Amino acid sequence: MDRLYEICDEMASTEQFVTLRSIMEKYYGSPVAKLDGDKEYGRLKKQLNRNDHAVEYKNGHDFRDGFRYKHGYEFYFRNEEEKNELQKRDGDERRLFLTGGLQMLFDGKSAQEHLVELECVSELQNLNLVKMLVKYLGKWAISFKYIQGYQNLMERTVHPHLLKEYNSRWFLFGYVQQEDDTWAIVNFALDRIVYNGSPNDIMVRVDIPFKKAPKDFYTNYFKDIVGVTKYDNAEVEKITIKTVDFKVHHLLRTKPIHSSQIETIPFDKKKGYGEFSICVIPNYELQARLLSFGQGLYVTGNSPFRQRMQDAITQLSCLYK
């Protein structure tokens, strides 16, 4: 059966409509008409159509109605009419959405007219790695060269679990084995991975058993942070943000910084301020987000994070003197 399935993948990868008949003819090297009545042919045909094998190999779909690959995923059709209808719908969706480069990666086309546009820097270095790395997520360990801190080149091996975009930049998350044999979740910025288009730039490690992430791990991982950076042994802090500009206050109220955000004091135009609180693990992304509001807000209290904000503002002020 392995060879039969290899033929299925091989024929489907041409992005053409493939029927069970054409698969079986290639497998046997003879027209189906000459195979009718052959016991071995009948057995394999029945086995290929059985749902249990289909579930194992093609996500619950069987091959009896034909199938075609698109964007790396399987699409199945009962007939050519259904196939054409789905292709038309794909065209409508392409018109509706423009995803800033990702669309070109996955289907080679770009929406000339669109109604919804998602933010994504199309010229981001190594953006084409998104398409390549998707194939390895949750399946294979990979090795690559990585520029740590923009200057130190090192070889890294990661068990990739998740690709995440934040602030128009892409990150790969996965397990990395430490020197003491413990496992840590590490994120890698795609623009720092050394990739020149060679197959050897991203090495698939078939010699290493893949280590999966626990169920719902990343849902909990990102729950207490803004962005992608989570410091080891850091704890959640309650951070109070005072707004001194009505427009900034309204913007925070309609576009919360974090899911834990609460409006503790509605904006009082007579007093000239309002207040919010969030419960998060402070990181660089939170600092950058708050600094982006300029003089419209500040962090109150005596927390270490307030001091970090104050130090950053002092250093920034020195640059403008």
C-alpha positions in Angstrom: 0.0 0.0 0.0 2.9 2.4 0.6 3.8 2.5 -3.1 0.1 3.1 -4.0 -0.1 6.0 -1.6 3.2 7.4 -3.0 1.6 7.4 -6.5 -1.4 9.2 -5.1 0.8 12.0 -3.7 2.9 12.1 -6.8 -0.1 12.5 -9.1 -1.9 14.9 -6.8 1.1 17.2 -6.5 0.6 18.2 -10.2 -2.5 20.1 -9.0 -4.6 18.3 -11.6 -7.9 16.5 -11.0 -7.0 12.9 -10.3 -9.3 9.9 -10.3 -9.1 6.5 -8.7 -9.0 5.0 -12.2 -5.9 6.9 -13.2 -4.1 6.1 -9.9 -4.8 2.4 -10.3 -3.7 2.4 -14.0 -0.4 4.0 -13.1 0.1 1.6 -10.2 -0.5 -1.5 -12.4 0.8 -0.1 -15.7 -2.4 -1.3 -17.4 -5.8 0.1 -18.4 -8.5 -0.5 -15.7 -10.6 -2.4 -18.3 -7.9 -5.1 -18.4 -7.8 -5.3 -14.6 -11.5 -5.8 -14.0 -12.0 -9.2 -12.4 -8.4 -9.3 -11.1 -8.5 -10.3 -7.4 -5.5 -8.3 -6.4 -6.7 -5.2 -8.2 -10.1 -5.6 -6.6 -8.6 -6.0 -3.1 -6.4 -2.9 -3.4 -9.3 -0.8 -4.9 -11.5 -1.8 -2.0 -8.7 -1.1 0.5 -8.0 2.3 -0.9 -11.6 3.3 -0.6 -12.1 2.0 2.9 -12.6 4.8 5.4 -10.2 3.5 8.0 -7.3 3.7 5.5 -8.6 7.1 4.2 -8.6 8.4 7.8 -5.1 7.3 8.4 -3.8 8.7 5.2 -6.0 11.5 3.9 -7.7 13.1 6.9 -11.0 11.2 6.6 -11.5 11.5 2.8 -11.2 8.6 0.4 -10.0 8.7 -3.2 -13.1 7.3 -5.0 -14.4 10.7 -6.2 -11.0 12.1 -7.2 -8.9 14.7 -5.6 -6.5 17.6 -6.3 -3.8 19.3 -4.3 -4.0 23.0 -3.7 -1.8 25.2 -1.3 -0.5 22.0 0.3 -3.9 20.8 1.3 -6.2 18.2 -0.2 -9.4 19.2 -1.8 -11.9 16.5 -2.9 -14.6 16.7 -5.6 -17.5 14.5 -6.5 -17.3 15.7 -10.1 -15.8 18.3 -12.4 -18.7 20.6 -11.8 -18.0 20.7 -8.1 -14.3 21.2 -8.8 -15.0 24.2 -11.1 -17.4 25.8 -8.5 -14.7 25.6 -5.8 -12.1 27.1 -8.1 -14.5 30.0 -8.8 -15.0 30.5 -5.0 -11.2 30.5 -4.6 -11.1 33.3 -7.1 -13.7 35.3 -5.1 -11.8 34.8 -1.9 -8.6 35.9 -3.5 -10.4 39.1 -4.6 -11.7 39.6 -1.0 -8.5 39.2 0.9 -5.0 40.6 0.4 -2.5 39.2 2.9 0.6 41.2 2.1 2.8 38.6 0.6 1.6 35.3 2.2 -1.0 34.9 -0.6 1.8 35.0 -3.2 3.7 32.3 -1.2 0.9 29.8 -1.1 -0.9 30.2 -4.4 1.4 32.3 -6.6 -1.2 34.9 -7.2 -2.1 38.3 -5.7 -5.4 40.0 -5.4 -5.6 42.9 -7.8 -9.0 44.0 -6.3 -9.7 43.3 -2.6 -12.1 44.3 0.1 -10.1 43.1 3.2 -6.4 43.7 3.6 -4.4 42.0 6.4 -1.2 43.6 7.7 2.0 41.9 6.6 5.3 43.3 5.3 5.7 41.6 2.0 9.4 42.4 1.8 10.2 40.9 5.2 13.4 38.9 5.0 12.9 35.1 4.8 9.1 35.5 4.5 9.2 32.6 2.1 10.3 30.4 5.0 6.7 30.5 6.3 5.6 28.2 3.5 8.5 25.8 3.9 8.3 25.5 7.7 4.6 24.8 7.7 5.4 21.4 6.3 7.5 20.5 9.4 5.3 21.8 12.1 4.3 19.0 14.5 6.1 16.4 12.4 9.9 16.7 12.1 12.8 18.2 14.1 14.8 20.6 12.0 18.3 22.1 12.2 19.4 25.5 10.8 22.0 28.2 11.4 20.7 31.1 13.4 22.1 34.6 14.1 21.6 35.1 17.9 21.5 38.7 18.9 22.1 39.8 15.3 25.8 38.9 15.5 26.5 35.4 16.9 26.1 32.6 14.4 25.1 29.2 15.9 23.6 25.9 14.9 20.2 25.2 16.4 17.9 22.2 16.4 14.2 22.7 17.2 11.1 20.6 17.3 8.8 23.1 15.6 5.2 23.5 16.9 3.9 26.9 15.8 4.5 29.9 13.5 3.3 33.2 14.9 3.1 36.6 13.4 3.4 39.7 15.7 3.8 43.3 14.6 4.4 42.2 10.9 7.3 39.9 12.0 7.2 36.1 12.0 8.5 33.7 14.7 8.9 30.0 15.0 8.2 28.4 18.3 9.2 24.9 19.4 11.1 22.7 21.9 14.9 22.9 22.1 16.8 20.4 24.3 19.1 22.1 26.8 22.6 21.1 27.9 21.2 19.5 31.0 18.8 17.5 28.8 15.7 19.5 29.9 13.4 21.0 27.3 12.6 24.6 26.8 10.3 26.5 24.5 12.3 28.9 22.3 11.2 31.3 19.6 13.2 32.1 16.5 12.7 35.2 14.4 12.5 34.0 10.8 14.5 37.0 9.6 17.5 35.8 11.6 17.5 32.2 10.2 20.2 31.8 7.7 18.4 30.9 4.5 19.8 31.3 1.0 17.3 29.0 -0.8 19.4 25.8 -0.6 17.8 22.6 0.6 20.6 22.2 3.1 19.8 25.5 4.9 16.9 23.8 6.7 17.8 20.2 7.5 15.1 17.7 8.4 16.3 15.5 11.3 14.7 12.1 10.6 17.2 10.7 13.1 15.6 12.5 16.1 12.2 11.5 17.5 9.8 14.5 17.3 8.7 16.0 20.7 5.2 17.3 20.6 3.9 20.1 22.7 1.2 19.3 25.4 -2.4 19.9 24.4 -3.4 23.6 24.7 0.2 24.4 25.6 0.5 27.5 23.5 -3.0 28.8 24.5 -1.7 29.0 28.0 1.8 30.1 26.9 0.6 33.4 25.3 -2.2 34.0 27.8 -0.2 36.3 30.1 2.0 38.2 27.7 1.8 40.8 25.0 3.7 39.8 21.8 6.0 36.8 21.8 8.6 37.2 24.5 8.2 35.3 27.8 11.0 35.5 30.3 11.9 32.4 32.3 10.6 32.3 35.9 8.8 35.7 35.4 5.5 36.3 37.2 2.3 38.0 36.3 2.1 41.6 37.6 -0.8 44.0 37.9 0.2 47.1 35.9 -1.8 50.4 36.3 -1.9 52.7 33.3 -3.1 56.3 33.7 -4.3 58.0 30.5 -4.1 61.8 30.3 -5.5 62.2 26.8 -9.2 61.4 26.0 -8.4 60.1 22.5 -5.8 57.7 23.9 -8.1 56.6 26.6 -10.9 55.9 24.0 -8.3 54.0 21.8 -7.3 51.8 24.7 -10.9 51.1 25.6 -11.8 50.0 22.1 -8.5 48.3 21.3 -7.3 46.7 24.6 -3.6 46.0 25.0 -4.3 42.6 26.6 -7.4 40.4 27.3 -7.0 41.1 31.1 -7.4 44.8 30.6 -10.0 46.5 32.8 -11.1 50.2 32.8 -10.8 51.1 36.5 -11.5 54.8 36.1 -13.5 56.2 33.1 -12.0 59.2 31.6 -13.0 62.4 33.5 -12.6 65.4 31.2 -12.7 67.8 34.2 -9.9 66.0 36.0 -8.1 65.2 32.7 -7.4 61.5 33.3 -8.7 57.9 33.3 -7.2 54.6 34.3 -6.8 51.0 33.1 -5.2 47.9 34.7 -3.7 44.8 33.1 -2.3 41.6 34.6 0.6 40.4 32.5 4.2 39.3 32.5 6.1 42.6 31.5 8.3 42.3 28.4 9.8 44.4 25.7 6.7 44.2 23.5 4.5 45.7 26.2 7.1 48.4 26.8 7.1 49.3 23.1 3.3 49.2 22.9 2.9 51.7 25.7 5.7 54.0 24.4 3.8 54.1 21.1 1.1 56.2 22.8 3.6 58.9 23.6 2.6 61.5 26.1 -1.0 60.2 26.2 -0.4 57.8 29.1 2.0 56.6 31.8 2.5 53.7 34.2 1.8 54.5 37.8 2.9 52.8 41.0 6.3 51.6 42.2 6.7 48.5 40.1 10.0 47.5 38.5 8.2 47.8 35.1 7.5 51.5 35.8 11.2 52.1 36.4 12.0 50.3 33.1 9.6 52.6 31.3 11.1 55.7 33.0 14.6 54.6 32.1 13.7 54.1 28.5 12.0 57.5 28.3 15.1 59.2 29.9 17.4 57.6 27.5 15.2 58.5 24.6 15.0 62.1 25.8 18.8 62.3 25.9 18.9 61.4 22.2 16.8 64.4 21.4 18.8 66.9 23.5 
